[in-house]
Amino acid sequence: MDSTRLRQYFTDLQERIVNALEAFDGKPFRRDAWGRGTSMLIEEGDFFERGGVNFSHVTGDRMPASATAHRPELAGRNFEALGVSLVLHPRNPYCPTAHANVRCFIASAEGQAPVWWFGGGMDLTPYYGFEEDVIHFHRTCQKALSPFGPEIHARYKQWCDEYFFLKHRNEPRGVGGVFFDDLNEAGPGGDTPFERCFALTRAVGDNFIEAYLPICERRRSLPYGERERDFQAYRRGRYVEFNLVWDRGTLFGLQSGGRTESILMSLPPIVKWRYAWHPAPGSAEEKLYTDFLRPRDWAGLTSAPDR
């Protein structure tokens, strides 16, 4: 399978997203090319405390354990994996962290047809929740996936809720979005399975900026103090725990010989942990837990603007 077309799309997506983020922040991203990809990073921007948009194109002689845990029949095959992954950590605690990823895997063995699949998604992790923002994010995801069947968004939304979940704490990482993996299937139209799956993956990648930046624009000027920054750092600890304990992408990157600096750019720069801490009853911090960190049909909600 020729991966040139895939590479062209992923590198173009990386440039388009970074150009939009640079225009929003006002400061340039650092472009850092390495042997099997390009990392584009910002630290101490005007808006983003840290953010990264990575493209990688990794090959290997043997599939890593993280890639074969759910597909043991592919153990021993050589592989090719390419895609774009991003994490954005705004400084303002009223602006949520965001993550998105789109990727393609190709596993090959001599004398056998290549096995390919796509994966990806996007999700939102607020520190102080606003229904208006979460509804916008989920409706944008829903709109992006609507051409591929009426059931697709609901299925991938549930998958996201189940995947981005800290099992050791019994709590969600954020308010979800969409997530899919092992995508290799035909649709109701006349496209080949590959064309349909590639188009669906592009729909997710191409709609990230529309899903996220309007939220940041709405909240970027809200004043905050040390209390809000302190809670943001505490909740960022959950983000770190998920990425280092549960995330398959982090494990794959490390096991496949990826560049550690690029893989761990997803971690926020300022994080705190406390022993057995709980938010004060009735506080804005408690509202995150009671009103937002639970699965809901966000796209189906109606809400007055909560500015």
Salt bridges, closest charged atoms under 4 A:
ASP12 OD2 - ARG16 NE 2.74
GLU15 OE1 - ARG31 NH2 3.51
GLU22 OE2 - ARG31 NH1 2.86
ASP32 OD2 - ARG30 NH2 3.84
ASP32 OD2 - ARG259 NH2 2.77
GLU43 OE2 - ARG50 NH2 2.82
GLU44 OE1 - ARG91 NH2 3.23
ASP46 OD1 - LYS27 NZ 3.61
GLU49 OE2 - ARG229 NH2 2.91
GLU49 OE1 - ARG236 NH2 2.83
GLU73 OE2 - ARG71 NE 3.62
GLU80 OE2 - HIS57 NE2 2.64
ASP123 OD1 - HIS99 ND1 2.70
ASP123 OD2 - ARG173 NH2 2.80
GLU131 OE2 - ARG296 NH2 3.38
GLU132 OE2 - ARG218 NE 3.61
GLU132 OE1 - ARG219 NH2 3.39
GLU132 OE2 - ARG307 NH2 3.60
ASP133 OD1 - ARG218 NH1 2.52
ASP133 OD2 - ARG219 NE 2.76
ASP161 OD2 - LYS157 NZ 2.73
GLU171 OE2 - ARG235 NH1 2.84
GLU171 OE2 - ARG238 NE 2.79
ASP181 OD1 - ARG103 NH2 3.54
ASP181 OD2 - ARG248 NH2 3.22
ASP182 OD1 - ARG71 NH1 3.81
GLU185 OE2 - ARG155 NH2 3.16
GLU185 OE2 - ARG196 NH1 3.65
GLU195 OE2 - ARG5 NH1 2.75
ASP206 OD1 - ARG16 NH2 2.95
GLU210 OE2 - LYS143 NZ 2.52
GLU217 OE1 - ARG220 NH1 3.70
ASP230 OD1 - LYS272 NZ 2.63
ASP230 OD2 - ARG274 NH2 1.95
GLU241 OE1 - HIS168 NE2 2.79
GLU241 OE1 - ARG169 NE 2.76
GLU285 OE1 - ARG227 NH2 2.55
ASP306 OD1 - ARG219 NH2 3.54
